[in-house]
């Protein structure tokens, strides 16, 4: 992984790509974990994109025609409890919505059995997860709820049968609890394969988010479309440059790493 100082040096010479730009932002959690973004920093981000971009629901962004403004969709992986506690009211204040990709095996039935994260499984450390009534609240507020699998497996390192079970079971439980079709998926760690994409399509998913840095385009594979991760160590200037495309060179780095 490139050091932050090196990323900033490349950004100074990389051209911005603001025209006809459609991007999907990837967040995880606020406040709770040492890896999480601060609430104040997230508010700062949302104020800036509200003033400078057009924020759309994910499915609308995917099918939107490019326009002069930068178009943005917000996504959150894993399903941490801070989405209900902090993110929901912040977005409601701006009349914005997001997509959350949940690990269904980690969603508790009630607040009394809220589950704690496990860093050994790739979760944010020292964090906690949503419970199903909170997932329902997000959905009722206009959020898209997608699958992130039952657990947080790397889909390039598990068997064909386990991939199928992860995809089918998580989809079933989301549809059961929310009484809606689940068409969205996000690969844990952003890792995928031709086999995983084939099974994904067979299970009835229409869209899958990867982790390769970059903008959406007409040639983007909707079963592994690019997203832009917003890390907690990014400054506000970094964030603005990321939105404007000055960090898009990272797409080449991710491509070489197989994302």
Secondary structure as the mmCIF struct_conf table of DSSP 4:
data_model
#
loop_
_struct_conf.conf_type_id
_struct_conf.id
_struct_conf.beg_label_comp_id
_struct_conf.beg_label_asym_id
_struct_conf.beg_label_seq_id
_struct_conf.end_label_comp_id
_struct_conf.end_label_asym_id
_struct_conf.end_label_seq_id
HELX_RH_AL_P HELX_RH_AL_P1 UNK A 4 UNK A 13
BEND BEND1 UNK A 14 UNK A 14
HELX_LH_PP_P HELX_LH_PP_P1 UNK A 15 UNK A 16
TURN_TY1_P TURN_TY1_P1 UNK A 19 UNK A 20
STRN STRN1 UNK A 22 UNK A 27
STRN STRN2 UNK A 30 UNK A 30
BEND BEND2 UNK A 31 UNK A 33
TURN_TY1_P TURN_TY1_P2 UNK A 34 UNK A 35
BEND BEND3 UNK A 36 UNK A 36
STRN STRN3 UNK A 37 UNK A 37
HELX_LH_PP_P HELX_LH_PP_P2 UNK A 38 UNK A 38
HELX_RH_AL_P HELX_RH_AL_P2 UNK A 39 UNK A 52
STRN STRN4 UNK A 53 UNK A 55
HELX_RH_AL_P HELX_RH_AL_P3 UNK A 58 UNK A 63
HELX_LH_PP_P HELX_LH_PP_P3 UNK A 64 UNK A 66
BEND BEND4 UNK A 68 UNK A 69
STRN STRN5 UNK A 70 UNK A 78
STRN STRN6 UNK A 80 UNK A 80
TURN_TY1_P TURN_TY1_P3 UNK A 81 UNK A 81
HELX_RH_AL_P HELX_RH_AL_P4 UNK A 82 UNK A 82
HELX_RH_PI_P HELX_RH_PI_P1 UNK A 83 UNK A 87
HELX_RH_AL_P HELX_RH_AL_P5 UNK A 88 UNK A 93
TURN_TY1_P TURN_TY1_P4 UNK A 94 UNK A 95
STRN STRN7 UNK A 99 UNK A 102
HELX_RH_3T_P HELX_RH_3T_P1 UNK A 104 UNK A 106
STRN STRN8 UNK A 108 UNK A 108
BEND BEND5 UNK A 109 UNK A 110
HELX_RH_3T_P HELX_RH_3T_P2 UNK A 111 UNK A 113
HELX_LH_PP_P HELX_LH_PP_P4 UNK A 114 UNK A 115
STRN STRN9 UNK A 116 UNK A 116
HELX_LH_PP_P HELX_LH_PP_P5 UNK A 117 UNK A 117
HELX_RH_3T_P HELX_RH_3T_P3 UNK A 119 UNK A 121
TURN_TY1_P TURN_TY1_P5 UNK A 122 UNK A 122
HELX_LH_PP_P HELX_LH_PP_P6 UNK A 123 UNK A 124
TURN_TY1_P TURN_TY1_P6 UNK A 125 UNK A 126
STRN STRN10 UNK A 128 UNK A 129
STRN STRN11 UNK A 131 UNK A 131
HELX_RH_AL_P HELX_RH_AL_P6 UNK A 132 UNK A 140
TURN_TY1_P TURN_TY1_P7 UNK A 141 UNK A 142
STRN STRN12 UNK A 144 UNK A 147
BEND BEND6 UNK A 150 UNK A 151
TURN_TY1_P TURN_TY1_P8 UNK A 155 UNK A 156
BEND BEND7 UNK A 157 UNK A 158
HELX_RH_AL_P HELX_RH_AL_P7 UNK A 160 UNK A 178
BEND BEND8 UNK A 179 UNK A 180
STRN STRN13 UNK A 184 UNK A 186
HELX_RH_3T_P HELX_RH_3T_P4 UNK A 188 UNK A 190
HELX_RH_AL_P HELX_RH_AL_P8 UNK A 194 UNK A 202
TURN_TY1_P TURN_TY1_P9 UNK A 203 UNK A 204
STRN STRN14 UNK A 207 UNK A 209
BEND BEND9 UNK A 214 UNK A 214
STRN STRN15 UNK A 216 UNK A 216
TURN_TY1_P TURN_TY1_P10 UNK A 218 UNK A 219
TURN_TY1_P TURN_TY1_P11 UNK A 222 UNK A 223
BEND BEND10 UNK A 224 UNK A 224
STRN STRN16 UNK A 225 UNK A 225
STRN STRN17 UNK A 228 UNK A 229
TURN_TY1_P TURN_TY1_P12 UNK A 232 UNK A 233
HELX_RH_AL_P HELX_RH_AL_P9 UNK A 236 UNK A 244
TURN_TY1_P TURN_TY1_P13 UNK A 245 UNK A 249
HELX_RH_AL_P HELX_RH_AL_P10 UNK A 250 UNK A 256
TURN_TY1_P TURN_TY1_P14 UNK A 257 UNK A 258
#
